[in-house]
Amino acid sequence: MLLIYTHKITPRLTFTFNQVFKRILQVPVKYTTKLDEFVAFNGAKITYTKAPLGNEFFIKSHDLLFEQGFSDIEINVSLWDDVSCFFKSGNKSVLPYDIFAASFYLMSRYEEYLPHVKDQFERFPATESLGFKHQFLEDPVVDIWAYKLKALLQEKFKNLEFGTRQFSAISTVDIDSAYAYNHKNIIRTVGGFLSDFFLLRFKNLWHRSLVVFNFRKDPFDQFQKILNLQKTYKVPAIFFFLVGDYTTYDKNISHNNIKFRSLMKSVSDYAQVGLHPSFFTMKNEETLKKEKKRLEEILNTPVQKSRHHYLRIDLPETYQKLIDLEIFEDYTMGYAQHCGFRAGTCTPFYFYDLDFEIQTPLKVFPFAFMDGTLKDYLFLSNRKVSLKIGNLIKKVKAVDGTFISLFHNETLSDTGRWQGWSKIYLNMLKAVSQKETSNL
């Protein structure tokens, strides 16, 4: 056990220290504000305050973990060896930076509470983030900082025992459109044929005809393939189904469709299933509630996982709504425009609500990349996509973190613009299922 002395124990402090020590470094901690208790303790101990007591393991604290609310903080990012960091601590501190304050700033999404320019879909864009501006977005810096701290603690306290953390991976799949052509109502089916004909998309018209008249499997129907790969490579998959009403941005087939309902039930027998809240749920709690109830009635089981369509979240309101509806795991923490670690970490963490200054029961699972990001925003070739994914896997493996990918069922169809992506997905699963780091 590690004893931590500080001048004040706050919710921010316990949230951050528990994440760094208990979840990342796998070592139990205890907190005290009593000087005599700290002095009498014979085990491993550190002080986190403004000035050292003597020659102990001292980390100079920034004010952030002892404040309430949020304000515009001046941040100067510089290099700590080969990794970016901020909130310098001074010469007397064993650590040159207050990594706890820096970790809290990133994990609480402090910067998203501050004034910023939203993108066309009212999202906090990657380009507004500290990680993007200072080029550490693709590094799980919170975990890297924690491992650097671990090395110093092991050098100082030979008897301090750390648990073993294992690298893990989760394959998440968003189901925006379960089928490309099949099982749509008569209006959408006829409209699709007419659109293909008048826009001279004769190849697409031919494929549509083959699928609708049951001569060929629907290209988006990749569910059994994903389930088989999950079984082969022992990488758990989570499917997020969109069951919202049809809108400009939500174009899945009707939740009342018997085939679609049967698909969701079948998938839930072999993998985890979550809700993919539709585009407008970000500002409409009633719609979110309706869609959650809709999916629960189809699956006949409580739904406690979510990832918002278009990655549309507005903090803290979106997460507050999820908590109110008893959704306790969210997988939206990432960017549409850039890959990397939005919260600076590849370790799941509990959402800290700056409005109420509490750690909530909502567990946030940050993903490393989305297929559409690499294809539609970064315009990478298939070869460069593989290199990018392989590099992200290496960085997560280096800190024994959790590598979460975001694909869509249509991505694995190997049709149109997604040609070759089935192989990319397969190679990714092979890479994360291997203990040693390898290239894709």
Secondary structure, DSSP 8 states (H G I E B T S, - for coil): -EEEEES---HHHHHHHIIIIIIIS---EEEE--HHHHHH--SEEEEEESS-SSSSEEEE--GGGG--S--------EEETTEEE-SB--TTSSSSB-HHHHHHHHHTTGGGTS-----TTS---GGGSHHHHTT-TTS-HHHHHHHHHHHHHHHH-TT--------EEEEEEEES-S-SSTT--HHHHHHHHHHHHHTT-HHHHHHHHHHHTTSS--TT--HHHHHHHHHHHT--EEEEE------SS-----TT-HHHHHHHHHHHTTSEEEE---GGGGG-HHHHHHHHHHHHHHHTS---EE--GGG---TTHHHHHHHHTT--EE---S-SSS-S-TTS-SS-EEEEETTTTEEEEEEE---SEEHHIIIIIS---HHHHHHHHHHHHHHHHHTT-EEEEEEEGGGGG--GGGTTHHHHHHHHHHHHHSSS----
